[in-house]
Amino acid sequence: MSNLLVEIGNTALKAAWCDGNTLGKIFRYQGENMISYIISLTERQQPFVMTVSSSEVLEDETIARLSKVCGHLIVLDARHTDILMHYNIPDYLSSDRAASIIAARFMFERKPCAIFDFGSTLTIDFVDSTGRYSGGNVSPGFRTRFKALNRYSRSLPLVSTPVNADELGSSVESSIESGVVSGIMFEIEGYLRTRPDYIVIFTGGDAIYFAKKMKNSIFVVCNLVLMGLALITDEYVRKNI
């Protein structure tokens, strides 16, 4: 019995087939025809359950199209939160953050966790040793900071992600690189100083970039959201089908 997991983010899509809690091959897509791409993944095999987490609310027409290519459809977005409510997670959290929290609870049971998701936004979520969600924050993501400096200042260029950034810049470009990278590092270190006993989990597109700069021990789990979706799907199957 194979299920299909889909994470629709702000700029890209990730998907994976899974059997229970075990993820298979990861698919990535960045384009305008995300729904058509999802449907194309089902052409050779129809998923028993398809679970779709979306940063935007899915239209009824889209849900109807997806329902036709799977046995059962689970939609997780701002309009469909019923399933997530059973996990004692605040309903204001996006479905991807909720899935990450569920995965962290499973991976590090009875351990307090700090989850840093490096995407278009940098989200920071905390789970205590009982599994209770204790709060989190959102700030601009890595590339979003570069774009914001360029967009809202007439004199600053758009800088690409640096391979290495010096502690202090010696030009306009290197000053932007150093300022953005150092700012995020100071942000991370500031949170961790107040929670020294927490398991630290990095996920998202820029997780490895910042993991290499950390002195403390951390866990990089690039597919944390998909892992959470697999857990949600498996429990749904066991309880409802």
Buried (B, 14 or more C-beta within 10 A) or exposed (E): EEBBBBBBBEEBBBBBBBEBEEBEEEBEBEEEEBBEBBBEBBEEEEBBBBBBBBBEEBEEEBBEBBEEBBEBBBBBBBEBBEBBEEBEBBEEBBBBBBBBBBBBBBBBEEBBBBBBBBBBBBBBBBBBBEBEBEEBEEEBBBBBBBBBBBEEEEEBEEBEEBEEBEEEBEEEBBBBBBBBBBBBBEBBEEBBEEBEEBBBBBBBBBBEBBBEEBEEEBBBBBBBBBBBBBBBBBBBBEEEE
